[in-house]
């Protein structure tokens, strides 16, 4: 496991994503971490990541995790990410993955098998999550018969919730849509940066993602102008309330 593919795909002089290194031994906490990043790029998806052997094993889940055990969510295995990525939230202005990344959930995970590497090789990894939004028992299982798909060979898995006290019919993506890091939504995250970057060339022009971007960019720009307006007004009102100003009246 290494980060060559991760590094090859990114230009760290242009992306705020962490370059990172493989951390074979981590001092202090022993329980491995997991995170889920909600990523609005050319399409909206959820990146599901499990710490293992000093990196974050990663799957892109187009529809996000479901708490309903009868729902199997496609999870495309993607390149390992550095552990530092587990804290990342922000705006990737251009290049690979250009878009907005929200830290949607995080916590720790425990394998329900003795040998994680063997389970991954077999294509059947059972585990328990202890996050803010996702809890209880889950499984990632590699799909069979997808080998014909161009570039999809061995990469497609299913993320499935096991039946337990944390399973249920609630749509968790809709019920708990915000960041566990900043408590904000995509527009809040974009408003921290420069929402104007995508006025002419946002990462998705059409379809659902395009429409989402259009709304988010407009809201982020509005938030920034409200903020500027408010700070101007508050400067003004402070001045009129000074004793000197009152005495003159
Ligand atoms: Mn992604």
Boltz pocket constraint, residues with backbone or C-beta under 6 A from the ligand:
constraints:
  - pocket:
      binder: B
      contacts: [[A, 37], [A, 39], [A, 41], [A, 45], [A, 47], [A, 60], [A, 97]]
      max_distance: 6.0
